[in-house]
Amino acid sequence: MSRPGQLAPNELELAILERIAAKNPLLRPYLADLHVLSREFTGVGSYTNFRSDESSADIADQPMSLGELIVMPNVHNGMGAILFCRGGRPKCLEMYTHGNELWDGVFDGFVIQEAVPE
C-alpha cells in the first residue's frame, strides 16, 4: 500500500508500467528513475503524474494503453490504464474502472491478466 507523499511509483503503478514497457521497449530505461510528483484519485480511477525533465525523440508522445485487465478486489468489472508521455518520457499514468464503478485507491490483491476478447 502506498503512503501519502510516496515519491516512487507503487507496486501497482510499476506492474502496469512494466507491462506497457514490454510492448514498448524504448520506455524501459525511463522506469528506473521515475519520480512521482502527485497522485489524484477521482473515485473511478486515478492520475499519477511523473516528473519528466529530459526529452527523448525515441518515444512518440502518444497514449500507450495497458491492453490488459487489472483485476482488483471490490471492482467487479476490472480496471484499465493508459500512459501518456511528453518529450518521449512518461508524464501521466491514468488508471480507470470499467463502467462507473468506484475505486478507493486500495490495490491490495490486484492481478493483471490478459483481456478476453468479446
C-alpha positions as CSV (number, residue, x, y, z in Angstrom):
1,M,0.0,0.0,0.0
2,S,1.4,3.4,-0.9
3,R,1.7,6.1,1.7
4,P,0.8,9.7,1.0
5,G,3.8,11.6,-0.3
6,Q,5.5,8.4,-1.7
7,L,7.8,9.7,-4.4
8,A,8.5,6.4,-6.2
9,P,5.9,4.5,-8.2
10,N,4.0,2.0,-6.1
11,E,3.6,-1.7,-6.7
12,L,0.5,-1.4,-8.9
13,E,2.0,1.5,-11.0
14,L,5.2,-0.4,-11.5
15,A,3.4,-3.5,-12.6
16,I,1.4,-1.5,-15.1
17,L,4.4,0.3,-16.4
18,E,6.4,-2.9,-16.8
19,R,3.5,-4.4,-18.9
20,I,3.4,-1.4,-21.1
21,A,7.2,-1.3,-21.5
22,A,7.1,-5.0,-22.6
23,K,5.2,-3.8,-25.7
24,N,7.2,-0.5,-25.9
25,P,10.8,-1.4,-25.1
26,L,12.1,2.2,-25.6
27,L,10.2,3.1,-22.5
28,R,12.0,0.6,-20.2
29,P,15.2,2.8,-19.5
30,Y,13.0,5.5,-18.0
31,L,11.2,3.3,-15.5
32,A,14.1,3.1,-13.1
33,D,14.3,6.8,-12.2
34,L,10.6,7.8,-12.3
35,H,9.8,10.4,-9.7
36,V,6.1,10.8,-8.7
37,L,5.0,14.5,-8.5
38,S,1.4,13.8,-7.5
39,R,-1.5,11.3,-7.4
40,E,-5.1,12.3,-7.8
41,F,-7.8,9.8,-7.0
42,T,-11.1,10.5,-8.9
43,G,-13.3,7.9,-7.3
44,V,-13.4,5.9,-10.6
45,G,-9.6,5.8,-11.1
46,S,-6.5,7.9,-10.6
47,Y,-3.8,10.0,-12.2
48,T,-0.2,9.6,-11.3
49,N,1.9,12.5,-12.6
50,F,5.7,12.0,-13.1
51,R,8.5,14.5,-13.3
52,S,9.9,14.4,-16.9
53,D,13.0,16.6,-17.1
54,E,14.7,15.3,-20.2
55,S,13.2,14.7,-23.5
56,S,13.8,11.9,-26.0
57,A,12.8,11.6,-29.6
58,D,12.8,7.8,-29.3
59,I,9.2,7.5,-27.9
60,A,6.3,9.2,-29.6
61,D,4.0,11.4,-27.5
62,Q,1.0,9.2,-28.0
63,P,-1.0,7.3,-25.3
64,M,0.1,3.8,-24.6
65,S,-2.7,1.5,-23.4
66,L,-2.1,-1.3,-21.0
67,G,-4.4,-3.6,-23.1
68,E,-4.8,-6.0,-20.2
69,L,-7.3,-6.2,-17.4
70,I,-6.4,-5.1,-13.9
71,V,-8.4,-7.4,-11.6
72,M,-9.0,-5.6,-8.3
73,P,-10.9,-6.8,-5.3
74,N,-14.2,-4.9,-5.0
75,V,-14.0,-3.6,-8.6
76,H,-16.2,-6.2,-10.3
77,N,-15.6,-5.1,-13.9
78,G,-11.9,-4.6,-13.5
79,M,-9.7,-1.6,-14.5
80,G,-7.6,-0.4,-17.3
81,A,-4.7,2.0,-17.7
82,I,-3.2,4.4,-20.2
83,L,0.3,6.0,-20.1
84,F,0.8,9.5,-21.5
85,C,4.3,10.7,-22.5
86,R,5.7,14.2,-23.1
87,G,9.0,14.7,-24.7
88,G,9.3,10.9,-25.1
89,R,9.2,10.4,-21.3
90,P,6.4,9.1,-19.0
91,K,4.3,12.0,-17.9
92,C,1.0,10.7,-16.5
93,L,-0.4,7.2,-15.8
94,E,-4.2,7.1,-15.8
95,M,-6.0,4.2,-14.2
96,Y,-9.8,3.8,-14.6
97,T,-12.5,1.4,-13.7
98,H,-14.6,-0.1,-16.4
99,G,-18.2,1.1,-16.3
100,N,-18.7,3.6,-13.5
101,E,-17.7,1.5,-10.5
102,L,-16.0,3.3,-7.7
103,W,-12.4,2.6,-6.6
104,D,-10.9,3.9,-3.4
105,G,-7.3,3.6,-4.4
106,V,-6.6,0.5,-2.4
107,F,-4.8,-2.1,-4.6
108,D,-4.0,-5.0,-2.3
109,G,-4.6,-8.2,-4.1
110,F,-4.5,-6.9,-7.6
111,V,-3.7,-9.1,-10.6
112,I,-3.0,-8.1,-14.2
113,Q,-4.4,-10.6,-16.7
114,E,-4.8,-10.8,-20.4
115,A,-8.0,-9.2,-21.6
116,V,-10.5,-11.7,-23.0
117,P,-11.8,-10.5,-26.4
118,E,-15.6,-10.2,-26.6
